[in-house]
Amino acid sequence: MLVQIFIGTALICVTIFTTLGFGDVIISKDWRLMSGMIAANGFLLFSLATAFLIDSLVLIRDAQQAKPDHSD
């Protein structure tokens, strides 16, 4: 019983956090505000991860271009 509750809870969290919202699991009205906040949090974290990845790639590219070429 406890495992089934955990699996259902994990499914809701992952679905909401990734803002997919399949609609296969419907939560009660008491938790709908929380699901919107979780979705907004997932959207912000995805945006921050994308910005971090792009910034890291720019730093790597700049470091490679600044390196002198010693291939004689």
C-alpha positions as CSV (number, residue, x, y, z in Angstrom):
1,M,0.0,0.0,0.0
2,L,2.7,2.4,0.9
3,V,4.7,1.6,-2.2
4,Q,1.6,2.3,-4.4
5,I,1.2,5.7,-2.7
6,F,4.9,6.5,-3.2
7,I,4.7,5.6,-6.9
8,G,1.6,7.7,-7.4
9,T,3.2,10.7,-5.6
10,A,6.4,10.3,-7.6
11,L,4.5,10.2,-10.9
12,I,2.6,13.4,-10.0
13,C,5.8,15.2,-8.9
14,V,7.7,14.3,-12.1
15,T,4.8,15.1,-14.3
16,I,4.1,18.4,-12.7
17,F,7.8,19.3,-12.3
18,T,8.5,18.8,-16.0
19,T,5.3,20.8,-16.7
20,L,4.0,18.1,-19.0
21,G,0.7,17.7,-17.3
22,F,-0.5,14.5,-19.0
23,G,-3.8,14.6,-17.1
24,D,-3.7,10.9,-16.3
25,V,-3.5,11.7,-12.6
26,I,-5.9,14.3,-11.2
27,I,-5.2,15.8,-7.8
28,S,-7.7,17.3,-5.4
29,K,-8.5,21.0,-5.3
30,D,-6.5,21.4,-2.1
31,W,-3.3,20.6,-3.9
32,R,-3.8,22.4,-7.3
33,L,-2.1,25.6,-6.1
34,M,0.9,23.6,-5.0
35,S,1.1,21.8,-8.4
36,G,1.3,25.2,-10.2
37,M,4.1,26.3,-7.9
38,I,6.0,23.0,-8.6
39,A,5.5,23.6,-12.4
40,A,6.8,27.1,-12.1
41,N,9.8,25.9,-10.1
42,G,10.5,23.2,-12.7
43,F,10.4,25.8,-15.5
44,L,12.8,28.1,-13.7
45,L,15.2,25.3,-12.9
46,F,15.2,24.1,-16.5
47,S,15.9,27.7,-17.6
48,L,18.8,28.0,-15.2
49,A,20.3,24.7,-16.2
50,T,20.1,25.7,-19.9
51,A,21.7,29.1,-19.1
52,F,24.5,27.3,-17.2
53,L,25.1,24.9,-20.0
54,I,25.3,27.6,-22.6
55,D,27.6,29.8,-20.4
56,S,29.9,26.8,-19.8
57,L,30.1,26.1,-23.6
58,V,31.0,29.7,-24.3
59,L,33.7,29.7,-21.7
60,I,35.2,26.5,-23.1
61,R,35.1,27.9,-26.7
62,D,36.8,31.1,-25.5
63,A,39.5,29.2,-23.7
64,Q,40.1,27.1,-26.8
65,Q,40.4,30.2,-29.0
66,A,42.7,32.0,-26.6
67,K,45.1,29.0,-26.5
68,P,48.1,29.5,-28.8
69,D,48.6,26.9,-31.4
70,H,52.0,25.1,-31.0
71,S,51.7,22.6,-33.8
72,D,55.0,23.0,-35.7
